[in-house]
């Protein structure tokens, strides 16, 4: 890699302003030349994702910024906790969609801090979990954990918004959504330490409620791999798998995607 062309972007806002890119004038110029609404794949803080040039202003002038799309949006949101930090940025190598993307939900080293992808809950959903927290504080020893269709639907809409998924109709057999690459997706949301699976799937996304306002991406990857690690079939026909196992699987997949030191030189 040409060290003179190593670019960094400063984390300052909900979008990426081109004026905050330093170290590679050619990259900045290339991003500036994009048409409004045009997409580009960037590798930001070692995570590859889709970014879209912002719409033109009321006077027709180009807006010099890009907005993250799908998984890149969740990643960029998490980087906001390190506002003011500079992170690496580069055009992603030409590749099929998602083939070079490190699995989301893994822990990442950014600016010396270990981060996990977190997704802000929509305000109406946050109010539900805030009410749960208040009830449990008022009535010690009682649990008011949401479950059933409510939790399933919450997980589906959160994941769809964060990952750019298209949801299937409610109670669709086997899967909950389809991703931009055409893969069928099964979505699981929990506030406990495990999830249950009825069957394997192409892509599995597991989210955990970690506060009344946020969910964490525990796993986003191959459903077959998770199915193989799940426990025996229970009386209800489901197999349980702990979030700890899913996190270990995500980290293992991340190591497999991480380039060797010689490749990064």
Number of C-alpha atoms within 10 A of each C-alpha: 8 6 9 8 14 14 19 19 22 20 22 16 13 14 18 22 20 18 12 14 20 18 16 16 12 11 19 19 11 10 20 19 13 18 15 19 14 14 18 16 20 19 19 19 20 18 20 26 25 20 23 21 24 22 18 14 10 7 6 8 10 17 16 19 20 25 19 24 20 19 22 24 23 22 25 24 20 17 24 14 11 16 12 13 15 19 18 18 23 20 15 18 11 9 10 9 13 13 11 17 18 23 23 25 26 24 17 19 11 16 13 7 10 10 17 19 24 23 24 18 20 14 10 9 17 16 14 15 20 14 14 17 16 12 14 14 12 10 10 8 7 10 12 13 14 14 11 7 11 9 16 18 17 16 23 24 18 21 26 20 18 18 18 17 23 19 19 15 10 12 11 10 8 14 21 24 24 19 16 13 10 10 14 20 27 22 22 24 25 21 16 12 10 17 20 18 21 14 14 17 21 15 22 23 22 24 27 23 19 13 15 18 17 17 23 19 21 26 28 23 22 19 19 15 16 21 19 11 15 19 14 11 13 11 7 7 11 16 19 17 20 16 19 12 16 24 19 14 21 24 20 13 17 19 14 12 14 14 10 10 7 6 8 8 8
